[in-house]
Structure formats: structure tokens, C-alpha cells
Amino acid sequence: MTATAVGGMAPVEDAVPTRAMGSVPPGEEAALATSPQRAMVDPAAAEAEETARRKRRRNVWIVVAVVLVALLGGGGIWAANGGLTPKQTVPDVRGKTQVVAEELLKAQGLTSRVDVVEGPAGATVGTVTTQDPAGGAKLTQGGLVTLTVNGGPSTTAIPDGLVGQQLTKVQAQLRSAGFTNVTTVAADSSRPGGEVLSLDPTSGTKVVPTTQITVTYASGKVTMPDWSGFNRQAVMTDAAGLGLTNVTFTEQTSNATVGTVISQSPSAGSKVSRDASITVVLAKAPQNTPSPTPTPSSTASSASNTPGSGKGNGNGNG
């Protein structure tokens, strides 16, 4: 510091040290005299800097997002693969019935879904034909196993209302329903010829279209029964039950019980139409033959030839 003498007084030291100012180059004096107190920022440069900052921030967020996606994806794969959950071995249930297969899967802590599909007839009907996943695969507790069960071939119901119709109509209806194996059997019946009496299997039953269906129909003929020993009323009752409407009775002398059948035509076992003419012969008692009545001449002759009648001499000579 320096001391300055003022008015004869003792010199006083400067309170603040004096710094030497650097000299300003001559060419800059004018610039300093005309420039503002603060330097102005170039707008284009500022915009470029701001764009660069935004780009840097955006890149940071992109990196963060990629990392999060990778973490979440890896976690999802890990979770899908079971994570720390214990794995269960899927049993092979092919060939098992549906009930047994479901029980085996349940025992392993697994769930099941069953798809019943049309398939061939035979021993595999009602059993598991395929499974997904296959036996031996690993699943988490409660994992799903899809079972495919053979439901057998498709079935069709035999139409209702066929009994009582004519055979030709029934055959046509069965063909229309898709049945290809229809057989017919004629049977003795009191019903009109050609009328369907029964079906086997019965109407309403669901069967495979190739199943044999037996249609029994009235033949229009009746097998003659054996009426031997029947009385008239018994024959008439039996004939009515068989639909025989043209029965004629005659009688013939016989040692058999009066009023019972001793013969019939047509004979027993014959096939006849219901309106065929039938003749039944009943036994009747034989007529009693009276003793011959003696004539007068024969009576007199007998009396004259009797010994001791008084017409001789009693000595046998005349």
C-alpha cells in the first residue's frame, strides 16, 4: 500500500489496494464502447444445443425401455416355464377309458379337457386315442392336458311310427333315414298281409346306419292249428283269434266224444290265407239198431214144433 500526504497532514494509507488495469488494445476500444453489458447468445446455436440435449434424454429413455422389456420378457419366459413351481410328469393315458384317464391326471395334480370325436366302432370306443401334451412331458401344477376320446361312428335314430304301416312304406322310410341293412321276416298273424308287426331294434333306438334292422310283417297266411278234440265253441274262438273267418262244421258218426273234432281240412300245419275255406268235422253218436220184430208165421211154426203141443200122438211117430 502507499501513503498520500494531504494538507500537510501525515500521509494516509489507501484502504483498498490499487490494481493496475490492463491496457485495452486500440482496436477494441470502439467495440467495447458500443457493445451491451451482456453478450447476446446466437439463437441458432442455442436451438442446436437444446435439440442435442433432447436427443440425449430420448436416447436414455430408449435404453431404459429396452432394458425393461428385456427384463419383463425374460421374467415372462421364466414364469411360463414354471419359474420355481414344481413340474409334474404327464402320464400316458392313451387306451384308457375317459374316466380312468381323468382320474390319473387328477392324481398328478393336472387338469384335463376331453374332446369326443367320431371314430371307428370297436374296442377303442370310449377310450383315449391321443393326448396333448404326450406322456412324459413336464407341466406345472394344474397344467392342462387335452384328451381325445373315440365316440364311435355316428348314429341315427330309427324312425317312430313304423309298426302298423305296410312293409313297402316302412322299407322306403328306413332307406331315406340312411339305413342300409334291412331284413324282413314274414310271420303268421291275424293282421292284414304286409302289415309291419315289429322292428328290432325298436323305433327310437340310435344305431349305426349299417346296423341290421329286422322288420317283421304279417304274411297274410295262418298256420292251421290242430283242433282235434276241440268242441265247436273252442274251434270258433281259436279261429277268430287267428283271423280265420270261413269255417264250416259238419258231423260224422264216430265213437269219439260227441261234439268233438275228429278231422279238419286243411290239415294242421298247413299255411292258409285268413279267408280260406276250412271244414271241421265233429263226432256224432251212432244210431241204435232195433231188434227184428217176429212175424206171425214164424211164431206158429215154432209152436207146432214144440213137444207136447197136442198135435201128435205123443210117441214121436206122428
Buried (B, 14 or more C-beta within 10 A) or exposed (E): EEEEEEEEEEEEEEEEEEEEEEEEEEEEEEEEEEEEEEEEEEEEEEEEEEEEEEEEEEEEEEEEEEEEEEEEEEEEEEEEEBEEEEEBEBBBBBEBBBEEBBEBBEEBEBEBEEEEEEBEEEEBBBBBBEBEEEEEBEBBEEBEBEBBBBBBBEEBEBBEEBBEBBBEEBBEBBEEEEBEEBEEEBEBBEBEBBBBBBBEBEEEBEBBBEBEBEBBBBBBBBEBBEBEEBBBEEBBEBBEEBBBEEBEEEBEEBEBEBBBBBBBEEEEEBEBBBEBEBEBBBBBEEEEEEEEEEEEEEEEEEEEEEEEEEEEEEEEEE
